Each structure stands twice: as C-alpha cells, then as structure tokens.
Amino acid sequence: MDGKSKILAAARKVISQHGANRATVRAIAEEAGMSTGAIYHYYKNKDDIFYDLLDDSLSDSTRIAKGMLNQDLAMDIVIKEISRKTEERFKKDTENRLQYHFAHEILLGNKELQHKFTQKYNEWNGRIEEILIHLYGLKENPLNKALSSWLLGAVDGVILQNLLEVNEASEEDMIEIFELLLEKGLPQFIRILNESK
C-alpha cells in the first residue's frame, strides 16, 4: 500500500472512531504508522486528506459514466450498477459525514474548499448528464444541468436525512423507489423534456 493509500485508510478509521472535528493529523499519522512530517509530505493539511478521502469514495458516477462510454452496456445492466453504487453510497457513513463536515466549513466561509467543491460538483453533474444522454437519449437542452443537479441533490438529501436519522423509510424501500425512478420515471420525464425543446 502506498503512502497516500495508508493515510486515507487511517483517516477513514480515525474519522469513524472520533468524528471529523476530532480527527487530527497526529491521530491519522499514528493510525497509519507514520510521522506527522511524512503526512505533510503528501498533504498540506487535514482538509486536503479529508477531501481526497471523499473524492475517491464518492466519484462513482464518474467511474460509471467512463465505463459506459467505453462499452455498449444494456440499460438494465447500467441501472443495476447505478442502483448498487447508490446503495453502497448510503452505507458510507464516514464519507457522508465528511461531506456535511465540508458543507459546514464552506458555510463558515472556507473559499478554497468551496472552489474545490464547485469543481467536484460540476464534474459529478457532468458525468450524470453523460449517463442521461447515453442511457436515456437525453437531447442537448439548456435544462440538462438543472436535471443533473436535481438528481444529485436528491441523493445528497436522502443521505442527509439518514445522517440526521429522520428518514422513516427503510433503505430497501428507498432503493426500490430509486430503481423505479431509473427504470420508469426518468425515461418518461426525459421524453417529455426532449419534446418540449
């Protein structure tokens, strides 16, 4: 395992045990079996470690889009993969907590982090748009970015509900509705969207 991988694995463990606010570079270094100086060789601060951990874990839409463009996969296979990755995402407690830790930091005025997240959300939205074009035949439309943002926001919103423990629906029911949306709802909606422009 290379240095960055060791650091990210250690950060995941420390965050899951102590939370993002109490996870220190020293604790991450100790968990990784490294010195703090070695950590700073790879990362300039704790937020950079957290960002890499989040980025690596939550970039499934990018990987799915790239895989789809490299292969001609059937719609049902892609829908199952998207559904499986979304279900996995619901279970990524550490990364999900990190996302909202970063949201809090951005709301407090961290402009550097906001810039990184703007770039990351633009990338995620772009990949979702590619999936919609390839999978459902979405045509060029000024509303495409809004549609991608709504879909990404819906997943983020469910994750926030789960973190706050306010979602009374079971995870199985949430995934069943998500699959129904992917299989039946989006094709119908995109047909209407394509005809409206």
Sequence and secondary structure as in RCSB ss.txt:
>XXXX:A:sequence
MDGKSKILAAARKVISQHGANRATVRAIAEEAGMSTGAIYHYYKNKDDIFYDLLDDSLSDSTRIAKGMLNQDLAM
DIVIKEISRKTEERFKKDTENRLQYHFAHEILLGNKELQHKFTQKYNEWNGRIEEILIHLYGLKENPLNKALSSW
LLGAVDGVILQNLLEVNEASEEDMIEIFELLLEKGLPQFIRILNESK
>XXXX:A:secstr
  HHHHHHHHHHHHHHHH TTT  HHHHHHHHT  HHHHHHH SSHHHHHHHHHHHHS HHHHHHHHHHHS   H
HHHHHHHHHHHHHHHT HHHHHHHHHHHHHHHTT HHHHHHHHHHHHHHHHHHHHHHHHHH     TTHHHHHHH
HHHHHHHHHHHHHHT   S HHHHHHHHHHIIIIIHHHHHHHHHHH 
